[in-house]
Amino acid sequence: MAKRSFPLSKVYGLLEPGPVVLLATEQRNRANVMTMSWHTMMEFEPPLIGCVVSGRNFSFETLAATRQCTLNIPTVELCAQVVGCGNCSGRSVDKFRAFGLTPLPAQRVAAPLIAQCFANLECRVSDMRLVKRYNFFVLEVQKAWVDPTFYKNPRTLHHRGRGAFMVAGETFRSPSKMR
Ligand SMILES: Cc1cc2nc3c(=O)[nH]c(=O)nc-3n(C[C@H](O)[C@H](O)[C@H](O)COP(=O)(O)O)c2cc1C
């Protein structure tokens, strides 16, 4: 089938890996959460995750100042909250209250876990060298939690850009290492 030229402004929607996550921070007893899909794995163990947080976001300020956050992985049931947290700012909205999200204390960082998400990662910023240039933070996961009932086949959200999402499908096995 003939392919057509594709706008550069939409390329991110082809590659964006997902799953969409909720990045939670806390400063001066004020918790905040933002939606994030621009992240990438960088190392197995300790797990390193690179992510782009725009300098316009309130979360940028709190993440840069506290150097701690949690990444919370929602399933499709939380889609309305995911979109909501990505379209308003913690500067003026208490998003936990506005979107009915339940904060739980984390074990290793001073930022809340989100109870409704099936997995939660407690992270510390381990490298800020690319922040000035790309708003790219490197996070090291200190502690991870999963709900085993969702873990086997989580119906995570994957952002395709401009209001379009894909839901993860079935899990199947195929050797990823050929010997
Ligand atoms: C599906 C989706 C994905 C998003 N991904 C990112 C992202 O990767 N990085 C980012 O800086 N903002 C991203 N945003 C935008 C922020 O979530 C948004 O600007 C939010 O209002 C910031 O909140 P804050 O000011 O409370 O930090 C995304 C929004 C949506 C809806």
The ligand as a Gaussian input file, in Angstrom:
#p B3LYP/6-31G(d) Opt

LIG

0 1
 C       -1.923000      12.325000      27.756000
 C       -1.046000      13.443000      28.256000
 C        0.322000      13.284000      28.287000
 C        1.174000      14.297000      28.754000
 N        2.522000      14.102000      28.784000
 C        3.337000      15.076000      29.265000
 C        4.738000      14.857000      29.357000
 O        5.269000      13.800000      29.029000
 N        5.520000      15.890000      29.819000
 C        4.973000      17.099000      30.200000
 O        5.717000      18.000000      30.609000
 N        3.639000      17.317000      30.140000
 C        2.808000      16.332000      29.698000
 N        1.460000      16.528000      29.648000
 C        0.930000      17.838000      30.061000
 C        0.852000      18.029000      31.582000
 O        0.256000      16.911000      32.205000
 C        0.047000      19.298000      31.857000
 O        0.751000      20.415000      31.351000
 C       -0.342000      19.484000      33.312000
 O       -1.402000      20.416000      33.368000
 C        0.807000      19.956000      34.183000
 O        0.314000      20.080000      35.498000
 P        1.085000      20.894000      36.650000
 O        1.154000      22.339000      36.216000
 O        0.208000      20.680000      37.849000
 O        2.426000      20.278000      36.787000
 C        0.610000      15.524000      29.195000
 C       -0.786000      15.698000      29.161000
 C       -1.601000      14.669000      28.706000
 C       -3.099000      14.865000      28.701000

